Structures are given as structure tokens and as C-alpha cells.
Amino acid sequence: MDNIEKLAEIIKNSERIVFFGGAGVSTESGIPDFRSTDGLYHQKWAYPPETILSHTFFVKHTDEFYRFYHEKMDCTKAKPNYAHIYLAKLEKEGKLSAVVTQNIDGLHQAAGSKNVYELHGSVHRNYCTKCRKFFDGEYIFSSEGVPKCDACGGLIKPDVVLYEESLDGNTINGAVKAISNADTLIIGGTSLTVYPANGFVNYFNGKNLVIINKSPTQMDKKADLMIAQNIGEVFSEVDRLK
């Protein structure tokens, strides 16, 4: 039995699957991985991306923040790939109980997933810092320069977790509970290097730990099954075995 067949068998015999994913889930939708060779961290800007995408930088250099944000973070036109579609299908079938994602692109919901914990927020949610009016991603990315509230003129901030900011408490609790109750945890498209999100997988005490990632992760030694392929391709092959 090869790895794809083993994964298909694990999924077939599972009832509470949780998927924990990172940037590699969305690269097949054309969204660059921050840490890949040609990712955002290897492109030249006046400041490192980690600095630009920090709370302090947003407050002190809002113009420069939005110049970077508009150019590099617009994923509103991206479409779900087979990974997103297959996970939504598993949820509909009652196999998958939750998706926990480090991504901010909203592609899991676009594919039809309902129970999604977005650890780092979403580009599709944006709020006026003054009156709290909501704005979608299209409003932000179609704005020239710094987007302002059309009601009060206040500064709009994306509902994404910047460096120096804390994760949302309710999101953390929901993600931890889902992982704790899972019988199978599938980790995909993440190197598990981002703190504190990488610590969430330690709450898993179920039967099957599966890792689908093209490069090694810090959890490889604990995995029951490892597949070093693109995650969309893997799920496509698994789905065809049915």
C-alpha cells in the first residue's frame, strides 16, 4: 500500500478529522509562500516584510504599510484549489470537524468550508479604527493610498494579526478544542515554524498524525504518515481512489 492509499484508508476510518494548514495550501492558487525561495521574504523592500507587517510599523508608517499591503497581500482574486475543495467536501460528508489555518486568504470559506479557525485573521475583514464600520477586502484593495472610512473618515485596519499583536482568544480556544477532540490531524502546507500557531498541534492526542509538506517539519518524528508532495495533488489522488 503506497502513501496515498494509506491516507485514503485513514480518512475512510476517521470520524473527527481536523486539518491544520499553512501557506503551502494556497500556493497552488497562485498565492506566494512567504518563506519560499521566491516568496515575499526574499524580495527587496526598504524594510523587511516582518517589520512592515508589524503593529508598530502600521501605526508609525501607515502609508508605507499600505503600499506593501496593496502590492503583496491582495489575494481577493484567488480561487480555491483542490485542497480547499476536498476539505470542504470532507466537512460536508461529516468526516472533517474543523479547519485551522494560518492563512488570511479566505479560500477555505470560498470553497465551502463552514467551521474554519483563522488564526491570523482575514484580508476580507477590515474595520474603521474610529467607528468600527466593516469593510470588505475589495474596498481596501481598490482604495488609493491609505483607505479611510466612508462614514467618519477614520483609518481602516485589516483584521489580520500583525507582528506584535495577539491571536484572538475565541479563535485559539476553538482551534485547541477541535484539535484536542480530533481522531486524525492532517497537517499540510506548513513548516510549523510560526509561533504560537506551531504549538497548537501539541494538543493532538488522537490516533493518526498525517503530515503533507514538501519540506521537513519539526513534527516529522511524531507522524504516522508523511507525504512530501503538493497538498492539492495529494488530495486529488486520494479523492480519485473512492
N, C-alpha and C positions, 0 to 999 in steps of 0.2 A: 504494500500500500504506500503510495507516494504522499508527500506532504499535503497536496491539495485534497486528496481523498481522505486523509486523516482529519483535515479541517472540516470537510463536509460531514464527516461522521460525528465530530464533536458538536457541530451546530445542530445536527439532527437530534442528538441525545440531550441537548440543553434546553432549559426552560426559562432561565433568567440570565440572558447574556447582557453584558454591558460592554460597550465599545468606548475605548479611551483613545482619542486621536489628536494628531498634531498637524503641522504644516504639510507633511507628505501626503495627507489625504486630499489636499486641494491642488497639488502641483499638476495633476492630470487635468485640472480645469483651467490651467494657464496662470495660476497664482504662484508667484515665486516663493521658494523656501528661503526664509531669512538667512539661514546658515549654510546653504549650499554654495558650491564654488562660484556660481553666477548669481547668488542671492543678494538681497539688499545689503548685507553686512560687508560685501566685497565691492560695493560701488562707492565712488568717491563723492563725498559731500564736505561742506565746510566743517561739519561736526559729525561724529559717529552716530549712526541710527539710534543707538541706545541712549545717547544724550538728547537727541531731537525728540524722541518718543518718551520723554520724562515729564513728570508733573511740573518740575521747576522750569524746564525749557518752555513748556506750553504757556506758563504764566509770564515769563520774562521775555520770551521771543516768539510771541504768538504768530506774527507774520511768517517767520521762517518755519515754524512748526507746520503751518497750513500749506506752505509752499511744498514741503516734503510730503505732507499727508495727501494733498491733492494729486501729486505726481505718482506716488508709490503705493498708496493704500486703497485706491479705488478698485474694489472688486465687485461693484454693483452690476456689472455686465456679465460676470462669470456665470457659467451654468454648472449644475451638479454633474459629476461624473459617475461611473458605475459604482464606486464605493459608496457614495451618498445614496444612490438609488437602491442599492442592495440592502443597506442598513435600514432604510425606510420600509422596505419590503419585509424584512425580518420583524420589525416592530409591528407591522400590520398583521403578521401571522401569529403574533403573540410570543415570539421567541426572544425578542430583544426588549429589555425593560428600560434602557436609557442609553443615550449617547452623551459622553463627557468630552468636550472639545476645547482645545487651546486656541482654536481658530476664531476669527472675528468676521468671517465672510458670510455667515448665514446660509451656507449651501445645504446643510443638513435639513433645515426647515424648508428650503426651496424644493428639496427632493421629496418632502412629505413627512419627515420625522416630527413627532409631536413632543416627546419628552427629551429635550436637549438642554444640557447644562453648559452654558458658555462661560468658561472660567475667566476669559479675558474680555468679555463684553462683545459688542457687535457694531460694525460700521453703519448698520441700518437703524440704530437708535442714537439720537442726538438731542441734547436739551439746552435750552437757554439757561445760562448760569444765573440769570436775574429773575425771570418769571417762571422758569421750568417748563415752558411750552415745548412740545415734542416736535422734532423734525426728522424726516427720513433721510436715507443716505443720498438720494438723488438731489435733495435740496442743498446738501453740504457740497457735493462734488460738482454741482453746476454753478456754485457761487464763485464770484471773483474775489480773490484775496481771502480775508478773514470773514467767515459767514456771521451775519448778525440776525437777530430775531426780528421778524417782520411785524411783531406786535409791540415790543418795547425797546428794540434797538440793542438789547443785551448781547453779550458774547455767547456764541453757541459752542458747546464742548461735546465731542463724540463720547458716547457711552462705552468707551474702551478703557481697559485698565492699563494706565501708563506706568512706566517705571516709577518707583517711589510710592505708588498707590496700592491699597489693599484690595484683595479679592472680595467680592460680595459675599456676605455671611450666609445668606439663604442659598446661594448657588453652591457654596462649599458644603453646607450641610446636606443638600440634596444629592450632590455628587458622591460624597462619602457614604451616605446611606445606601445608594444604589450599588456602589462597588462592594460594600460590605455584604450585601444580600445576594450578590451575583453567584451563579454556579460556574459561569465561564466569563473570563475577562479577556477581551481581544484588544491588544494594544497595537495601534497602527499609525505609521507615518510620523513617528516622533522618536527623537534620540533620548528622550527623558532627561534632558539637561536643564530645563527651565524650572526654577524654584518659585513658588512652592508646589506647583502643579505636579511635578515629578514624584512628590511624596504621597500623592493620593493613591497610587497603585499599591502601596503597602497595606492598605485597608482590606485588600482582597484576601479572602481565606477559603475560596471555593475550590472546585475540582480541577478546572482547566485554565491554565495561563498560556495564551497564544500571543506571539509577537510577530507582526508583519512589518518589517522595516528593512530598507536596503542597506543600512549600516548598523553596526553593533550598538546595543544599548546596555545600560547598567543592570538591567533585569534579565539578561540573556541566560544566566546560570540558573535562574529560577523557573524558566519557561518550560512548559511541557511540549511545546511545538514552536519552532521558529521558521519563518519563511522570508527569505531575502529577495523580495520582488516588489514591483509596484502594486499597491493595495487594490486599485481598481481592476487590474489584470487578475489578481488572485480571486477576488470576489466574483468576477465574471466567469472564471473557470469553475469555481465552486457551484455557482448557480446553474451552469450547464450540466452538472452531474446529476441534477434532480430528475 
